[in-house]
Amino acid sequence: MKLYIADLHFGHQSVINFDSRPFANVNEMDRFLIDSWNRRVTKNDQVYIVGDFAYRNEKPFSWYLKRLTGEKHLIIGNHDKKLLKDEQAMGYFASAEYQLEITDNQKHIVLSHFPLAEWSGFFGDVYQIYGHIHNRTDGAFAYMKNLDRALNAGACINNYTPVSFPELVANNQIFRRNRESAR
């Protein structure tokens, strides 16, 4: 099975306040992220991390990666620069790309950390899975929420767990509806 998640930010204390994450500290967040991942992901699953795996982490990248099951693919985000320089950690990834086109159950998908206004196949039936904006509803979200085939894989809106394509669609619909009703 193919699963998706973005903006994990392992080891990043400040992201807890930035995203209003429900964790007391970075150790609690990291433990929850690892446990949630491993409850969901089997060794045969492919997980697409759509950028920002870890940031300002005190533990080595490989400390996290060796604890996570499944085949991992990195879509490189703006906070992945140090990770890319860590050869040992990068050995845990089956692939690492800035942008990637895949097929998941006959759905054509473009993966990019940054939300794109248009992508290859935009006027056809190709989906985009992105990250970067976390659970923010300003800026890019104002545009992206109107694109049915643009899906935010942010950990915050996907229960901090890698999710399948149908779950990603459902979670994005719920997130959009909740933001509209909060107005």
C-alpha positions as CSV (number, residue, x, y, z in Angstrom):
1,M,0.0,0.0,0.0
2,K,1.1,3.6,-0.7
3,L,0.8,6.0,2.2
4,Y,1.5,9.7,2.5
5,I,2.5,12.2,5.1
6,A,4.3,15.6,5.2
7,D,5.8,18.0,7.7
8,L,6.6,15.5,10.4
9,H,9.3,17.8,11.8
10,F,10.7,15.2,14.1
11,G,12.8,16.8,16.9
12,H,11.4,20.3,16.3
13,Q,10.2,21.8,19.6
14,S,8.9,25.1,18.0
15,V,6.6,23.3,15.6
16,I,4.4,22.2,18.5
17,N,3.3,25.8,19.1
18,F,3.5,26.8,15.4
19,D,0.9,24.1,14.5
20,S,-0.9,23.9,17.9
21,R,0.1,20.3,18.1
22,P,-1.3,18.4,21.1
23,F,2.0,17.5,22.6
24,A,3.7,18.8,25.8
25,N,7.2,18.5,24.4
26,V,9.3,17.2,21.6
27,N,9.9,13.8,23.2
28,E,6.2,13.2,23.5
29,M,5.6,14.3,19.9
30,D,8.4,12.1,18.5
31,R,7.2,9.1,20.5
32,F,3.6,9.6,19.2
33,L,4.7,10.1,15.6
34,I,6.9,6.9,15.7
35,D,4.2,4.8,17.4
36,S,1.4,6.1,15.1
37,W,3.6,5.4,12.1
38,N,4.5,1.8,13.2
39,R,0.9,1.0,14.1
40,R,-0.2,1.9,10.5
41,V,2.8,1.0,8.3
42,T,3.8,-2.5,7.5
43,K,7.2,-3.6,6.2
44,N,5.7,-3.9,2.7
45,D,4.1,-0.4,2.5
46,Q,5.6,2.5,0.6
47,V,5.5,5.7,2.6
48,Y,6.0,9.0,0.7
49,I,7.3,11.7,3.1
50,V,6.3,14.9,1.3
51,G,9.0,17.0,2.8
52,D,10.3,18.3,6.2
53,F,11.1,15.0,7.8
54,A,13.0,16.5,10.8
55,Y,14.2,19.9,11.8
56,R,16.4,21.3,14.6
57,N,16.5,17.7,15.9
58,E,19.0,16.8,18.6
59,K,18.8,13.1,17.8
60,P,20.5,11.9,14.5
61,F,18.2,11.5,11.5
62,S,19.0,7.8,11.4
63,W,17.8,7.4,15.0
64,Y,14.3,8.2,13.7
65,L,14.5,6.4,10.4
66,K,15.6,3.1,11.7
67,R,12.6,3.0,14.0
68,L,10.1,3.6,11.2
69,T,8.7,0.6,9.2
70,G,8.1,0.4,5.5
71,E,9.9,1.6,2.4
72,K,10.5,5.3,2.7
73,H,10.5,7.8,-0.2
74,L,11.5,11.4,0.5
75,I,10.0,14.3,-1.4
76,I,12.6,16.9,-0.5
77,G,11.3,19.9,1.5
78,N,12.8,23.2,2.5
79,H,13.9,21.8,5.9
80,D,15.6,18.7,4.6
81,K,18.9,20.2,3.6
82,K,20.9,18.7,6.6
83,L,19.2,15.4,6.1
84,L,20.4,15.3,2.4
85,K,24.0,15.7,3.6
86,D,23.7,12.7,6.0
87,E,24.8,9.7,4.0
88,Q,23.9,7.2,6.7
89,A,20.4,8.6,7.0
90,M,19.8,8.9,3.3
91,G,20.5,5.2,3.1
92,Y,17.1,4.5,4.7
93,F,15.3,6.1,1.7
94,A,14.4,4.1,-1.4
95,S,14.3,7.4,-3.3
96,A,14.7,11.1,-2.7
97,E,13.3,13.6,-5.3
98,Y,12.2,17.2,-5.3
99,Q,9.2,16.2,-7.4
100,L,7.9,12.8,-8.3
101,E,5.1,11.4,-10.5
102,I,3.5,8.1,-9.4
103,T,0.4,6.0,-9.9
104,D,-1.7,4.8,-6.9
105,N,-4.6,2.6,-7.8
106,Q,-5.0,4.1,-11.2
107,K,-4.8,7.7,-9.9
108,H,-2.0,9.7,-11.4
109,I,-0.2,11.8,-8.8
110,V,2.4,14.6,-8.7
111,L,4.2,14.8,-5.3
112,S,5.9,18.1,-4.4
113,H,6.6,19.5,-1.0
114,F,5.4,23.0,-2.1
115,P,1.8,23.5,-3.2
116,L,1.8,24.2,-6.9
117,A,-0.7,26.5,-8.6
118,E,-0.6,24.1,-11.6
119,W,1.2,20.8,-12.2
120,S,1.7,18.4,-15.0
121,G,-1.7,17.0,-15.8
122,F,-3.5,19.9,-14.0
123,F,-6.1,20.2,-16.8
124,G,-6.5,16.4,-16.9
125,D,-7.2,14.1,-14.0
126,V,-3.8,14.2,-12.2
127,Y,-3.7,14.9,-8.5
128,Q,-1.1,16.8,-6.6
129,I,-0.1,15.8,-3.0
130,Y,1.9,18.5,-1.2
131,G,3.0,19.7,2.2
132,H,4.7,22.8,3.5
133,I,1.6,24.8,4.6
134,H,1.0,22.4,7.6
135,N,-2.5,23.3,8.9
136,R,-2.4,27.0,8.0
137,T,-5.5,28.5,6.3
138,D,-3.9,31.7,5.1
139,G,-1.8,32.3,2.0
140,A,-1.6,29.3,-0.3
141,F,-4.5,27.5,1.4
142,A,-6.9,30.2,0.1
143,Y,-6.0,29.1,-3.4
144,M,-5.4,25.4,-2.9
145,K,-8.7,24.7,-1.1
146,N,-10.5,25.4,-4.4
147,L,-8.6,22.7,-6.2
148,D,-10.3,19.3,-5.8
149,R,-7.3,17.4,-6.9
150,A,-4.8,19.2,-4.7
151,L,-4.3,17.3,-1.4
152,N,-2.4,18.5,1.7
153,A,-0.5,15.6,3.3
154,G,0.5,17.7,6.3
155,A,0.8,15.6,9.5
156,C,-1.5,18.0,11.4
157,I,-4.5,17.4,9.2
158,N,-3.9,13.6,8.8
159,N,-3.9,12.6,12.5
160,Y,0.0,12.6,12.6
161,T,-0.1,9.3,10.7
162,P,0.7,8.2,7.2
163,V,-2.5,7.8,5.3
164,S,-3.8,6.1,2.1
165,F,-5.0,8.1,-0.9
166,P,-8.7,7.7,0.0
167,E,-8.0,8.8,3.6
168,L,-6.0,11.8,2.3
169,V,-9.0,12.8,0.2
170,A,-11.4,12.4,3.1
171,N,-9.1,14.2,5.6
172,N,-8.7,17.2,3.2
173,Q,-12.5,17.4,2.7
174,I,-13.0,17.4,6.5
175,F,-10.3,20.0,7.0
176,R,-11.7,22.3,4.3
177,R,-15.3,21.9,5.7
178,N,-14.2,22.7,9.2
179,R,-12.3,25.8,8.1
180,E,-15.3,27.0,6.1
181,S,-17.7,26.5,9.1
182,A,-15.3,28.2,11.4
183,R,-15.6,31.5,9.5
